[in-house]
Amino acid sequence: MNTPKPIGTDEAAAAHAVRTHCAIDYPGGPRCLNCHAKFPCDTHVAAVDFLLDAGWDDAAIMALDVRTGPWF
């Protein structure tokens, strides 16, 4: 099992974690682009929870994924 790394109190770090721990489509189902765990990985969940607690809405969090292709 992947152990989430602490996000701390930094919204920028949490936003970066959401951007880098995003879903990518694999034959066996979605995986994390960064750590390759089943998506959503623990780091992605912790970062999203942190941003939601900080007042971000779902649309703002989803907008962090700025990749140029249909990865998932």
C-alpha distances in whole Angstrom, upper triangle without the diagonal:
4,6,9,13,16,18,21,24,25,25,26,22,21,23,22,18,19,21,19,15,18,17,19,20,19,20,17,17,16,14,13,16,15,11,12,9,10,12,13,10,9,12,14,14,15,17,19,19,21,23,24,25,27,29,28,28,26,29,29,25,25,28,26,25,28,27,30,29,27,24,23
4,6,9,12,15,18,21,21,22,22,19,17,19,18,14,16,18,15,12,15,16,17,19,18,21,18,17,16,13,11,14,12,9,10,7,10,11,11,7,7,8,11,12,12,14,16,17,18,20,22,22,24,26,25,26,24,26,26,22,23,25,23,22,25,24,27,27,26,22,21
4,6,9,12,15,18,19,20,20,17,16,18,17,14,16,18,16,13,16,18,20,22,22,24,22,20,18,16,14,16,14,11,13,11,13,14,13,9,7,8,11,11,10,13,15,15,16,19,20,20,22,25,24,25,24,26,25,22,23,25,23,22,26,25,29,29,28,24,24
4,6,9,12,15,15,16,17,13,12,15,14,11,12,15,14,11,14,16,19,21,22,25,22,21,18,15,13,15,13,11,13,11,13,13,11,8,5,5,8,9,7,9,12,12,12,15,17,17,18,21,20,22,21,23,22,18,20,22,19,20,23,23,27,27,26,23,22
4,6,9,13,13,14,15,11,11,14,13,10,13,15,13,12,15,18,20,23,24,27,25,23,21,18,15,16,13,12,15,14,16,16,14,11,8,6,10,11,8,9,13,13,12,15,17,17,18,21,20,22,22,24,22,19,21,22,19,20,23,23,27,28,27,24,24
4,6,9,10,12,13,10,9,13,13,11,13,16,15,14,17,20,23,26,27,30,28,26,23,21,17,19,16,15,18,17,19,18,16,13,10,8,11,11,8,9,12,12,10,13,16,15,15,19,19,21,21,23,21,18,21,22,19,21,24,25,28,29,29,26,26
4,7,7,8,10,7,6,10,10,8,11,13,13,13,16,19,22,25,27,30,29,26,23,21,17,18,16,16,19,18,20,18,16,14,11,8,10,11,7,7,10,10,8,10,13,12,12,16,15,18,18,20,18,15,18,19,16,18,21,22,26,27,27,25,25
4,6,8,10,8,8,12,13,12,14,17,17,17,19,23,26,29,30,34,32,30,27,24,21,22,20,20,23,22,23,22,19,17,15,12,14,14,10,10,13,12,9,11,14,12,12,16,16,19,20,22,20,17,21,22,19,21,24,26,29,31,31,29,28
4,6,9,8,8,11,13,13,15,17,18,18,21,24,27,31,32,36,34,32,28,26,23,24,22,22,25,24,26,24,21,20,17,14,15,15,12,10,13,12,8,10,13,11,9,13,14,17,19,21,18,17,20,21,18,21,23,26,29,31,31,29,29
4,5,5,6,9,10,11,13,15,16,16,19,22,25,29,31,34,33,31,27,25,22,22,20,21,24,24,25,23,21,19,17,14,15,15,12,10,12,13,9,9,13,12,10,13,13,17,18,19,16,15,18,18,16,18,20,23,26,28,29,27,27
4,5,5,6,8,10,11,12,14,15,17,20,23,27,29,33,32,29,25,24,20,21,19,21,23,23,24,21,19,18,17,14,13,14,12,9,10,11,8,7,10,10,8,10,10,13,15,16,13,11,15,15,12,15,17,20,24,26,26,25,25
4,5,5,6,9,10,11,12,14,16,20,22,26,28,32,31,29,25,23,19,19,17,19,22,23,24,21,19,19,18,14,14,15,14,10,12,14,11,9,13,14,11,13,12,15,16,17,13,12,15,14,11,14,16,18,21,24,25,23,24
4,5,5,6,9,10,11,12,14,18,21,24,26,30,29,27,23,21,17,17,15,16,20,20,21,19,17,16,15,11,11,13,11,8,11,13,10,10,14,14,13,15,14,17,17,18,15,13,16,16,12,14,16,18,22,24,25,23,23
4,5,5,6,9,10,10,12,16,19,22,25,28,27,24,21,19,15,16,14,16,18,18,19,17,14,14,12,9,9,10,8,5,7,9,7,7,10,11,10,13,11,14,14,15,13,10,13,14,11,13,15,17,21,23,23,21,21
4,5,5,6,9,10,11,15,18,21,24,27,27,24,20,19,15,15,14,16,19,19,20,17,15,15,14,11,10,12,11,7,8,11,9,7,11,13,11,13,10,12,12,13,10,8,10,10,7,10,12,14,18,20,20,19,19
4,5,5,6,8,10,14,16,20,22,26,26,23,20,17,14,13,12,14,17,17,19,16,15,14,14,11,10,13,12,9,11,14,12,11,14,16,15,16,14,16,16,16,13,11,12,12,8,10,12,13,17,19,20,18,19
4,5,5,6,8,12,15,18,20,24,23,21,17,15,11,11,9,11,14,14,16,13,12,11,11,7,6,10,9,6,9,12,11,11,14,15,15,17,15,16,15,16,14,11,12,13,10,11,13,14,18,19,20,17,18
4,6,5,6,10,13,16,19,22,22,19,15,14,10,11,10,12,14,14,15,12,10,10,11,8,5,8,9,6,7,10,10,9,12,14,14,15,12,13,12,13,11,8,9,10,7,8,11,12,16,17,17,15,15
4,6,6,10,12,16,18,22,22,19,15,14,11,10,10,12,14,15,16,13,12,12,14,11,9,12,13,10,10,14,14,12,15,18,17,18,15,15,14,14,12,9,9,9,6,5,8,9,13,14,15,13,14
4,6,9,11,15,16,20,20,18,14,12,8,7,6,9,11,13,14,12,12,11,13,10,8,12,13,11,12,15,15,15,17,20,19,21,18,19,17,17,15,12,12,13,9,8,10,10,14,15,16,13,14
4,7,9,13,15,18,18,15,12,9,5,6,5,7,9,9,11,9,8,7,9,7,6,9,11,9,10,14,14,14,16,19,19,20,18,18,16,17,16,12,12,14,11,10,12,12,16,16,16,13,13
4,7,10,13,16,16,13,9,8,5,6,7,10,10,10,10,8,8,9,11,10,7,10,13,11,11,14,16,15,16,19,20,20,17,17,14,15,14,11,10,12,10,7,10,10,13,13,12,9,9
4,7,9,13,13,10,6,6,5,6,9,10,9,10,9,6,7,9,12,12,9,12,15,14,13,16,18,18,19,22,23,23,20,19,16,16,17,13,11,14,12,9,12,11,13,12,10,7,6
4,6,10,11,9,6,5,6,6,9,11,9,10,10,8,10,12,15,15,13,15,18,17,17,20,22,21,22,25,26,26,23,22,19,19,20,17,14,16,15,11,13,11,12,10,9,5,5
4,7,8,6,5,6,9,9,13,13,11,12,10,9,12,14,17,18,16,18,21,20,20,23,25,24,25,28,29,29,26,25,21,21,22,19,17,18,18,14,16,13,14,11,9,6,5
4,5,5,5,6,10,10,13,13,10,11,10,10,13,14,18,19,17,19,22,22,22,25,27,27,27,30,32,32,29,28,24,25,25,23,20,22,21,18,19,16,17,15,12,9,9
4,6,8,10,13,14,17,16,13,13,12,13,16,17,21,22,21,22,25,26,25,28,30,30,30,33,35,35,32,31,27,27,29,26,23,25,25,21,23,20,20,17,15,12,11
4,7,8,12,14,16,15,12,11,9,11,14,15,18,20,19,20,23,24,24,26,28,29,29,32,33,34,31,30,26,27,29,25,23,26,25,22,24,21,23,20,17,14,13
4,7,10,12,15,14,11,10,8,8,11,13,16,18,16,17,21,21,20,23,25,25,26,28,30,30,28,26,23,23,25,22,20,22,22,19,21,19,20,17,15,12,10
4,7,9,12,12,9,9,6,5,8,10,14,15,13,14,18,18,17,20,22,22,23,25,27,27,24,23,20,20,21,18,16,19,18,15,17,16,17,15,12,9,7
4,6,9,8,5,6,4,5,7,8,12,13,11,13,16,16,16,19,21,21,22,25,26,27,24,23,20,21,22,18,17,19,17,15,17,15,18,16,14,10,9
4,5,6,5,5,6,5,7,6,10,10,8,11,14,13,14,17,18,19,20,22,23,24,22,22,19,20,20,16,15,17,15,13,15,14,17,15,14,11,10
4,6,6,8,10,9,10,10,13,12,11,14,16,15,16,19,20,20,22,24,25,26,23,23,20,20,20,17,15,17,14,11,13,11,14,13,13,9,10
4,6,8,11,10,11,9,12,10,10,14,15,14,16,18,19,19,21,24,24,25,23,23,21,22,21,17,17,18,15,13,15,13,16,16,17,13,14
4,6,9,10,11,8,10,9,10,13,14,14,16,18,19,20,22,24,25,27,24,25,23,24,23,19,19,21,18,16,18,17,20,19,19,15,16
4,7,8,10,8,11,11,12,14,16,16,18,20,21,22,24,26,27,28,26,26,23,24,24,20,19,21,19,17,19,17,20,18,17,14,14
4,6,8,6,9,10,10,12,14,15,16,18,20,21,22,24,26,27,25,25,22,24,24,20,19,22,20,18,21,19,22,21,19,16,15
4,6,6,9,11,11,12,15,16,16,18,20,21,22,24,25,27,24,24,21,22,23,19,18,21,20,18,21,19,22,20,18,15,13
3,5,8,10,8,9,13,13,13,15,17,18,18,21,23,23,21,20,17,19,19,16,15,18,16,14,17,17,19,18,16,13,11
4,7,8,6,6,10,11,10,12,15,15,16,18,20,21,18,18,15,17,17,14,13,16,15,14,17,17,20,19,17,14,12
4,6,5,6,9,10,11,12,14,16,17,18,20,22,20,20,17,19,19,16,16,18,16,15,19,18,21,21,19,16,15
4,5,5,6,9,10,11,12,14,15,16,18,20,19,19,18,20,20,16,17,20,18,17,21,21,24,24,23,20,18
4,5,5,6,9,10,11,12,14,15,16,19,17,18,17,19,18,14,15,18,15,15,18,19,22,23,22,19,18
4,6,5,6,9,10,11,12,14,15,17,15,15,13,15,15,11,12,14,12,12,15,16,20,20,19,16,15
4,5,5,6,9,10,11,12,14,16,14,14,13,16,15,12,13,16,14,15,18,19,23,22,21,19,17
4,6,5,6,9,10,11,12,15,14,15,14,17,16,13,15,17,15,16,20,21,25,25,24,22,20
4,5,5,6,9,10,10,13,11,13,12,15,13,10,12,14,12,13,17,18,22,23,22,20,19
4,5,5,6,9,10,11,9,10,9,12,11,7,10,12,11,12,16,18,21,22,21,19,18
4,6,5,6,9,10,10,11,10,14,13,10,13,15,14,16,20,22,25,25,24,23,21
4,5,5,6,9,9,11,12,15,13,11,14,16,14,17,20,22,26,27,26,24,23
4,5,5,6,5,8,9,12,9,8,11,13,11,14,17,20,23,24,24,23,22
4,5,5,5,6,8,11,10,8,12,14,13,16,19,22,25,26,25,24,22
4,5,7,9,11,14,13,12,15,17,16,19,22,25,28,29,28,27,26
4,6,9,12,14,12,11,15,16,15,18,21,24,27,29,28,27,26
4,6,10,12,10,10,14,15,15,18,21,24,27,28,28,27,26
4,7,8,6,7,10,11,11,14,17,20,23,24,24,24,23
4,6,5,6,9,10,12,14,17,20,22,23,22,22,21
4,6,5,6,9,10,12,15,17,20,20,19,19,17
4,5,5,6,9,11,13,16,18,18,18,18,17
4,6,5,7,10,12,15,17,19,19,19,18
4,5,5,8,11,14,17,18,17,17,16
4,5,6,9,11,14,15,14,14,13
4,5,7,10,12,14,14,14,14
4,6,9,12,14,15,14,15
4,6,9,10,11,10,11
4,6,9,11,11,13
4,6,8,8,11
4,7,8,11
4,6,9
4,6
4
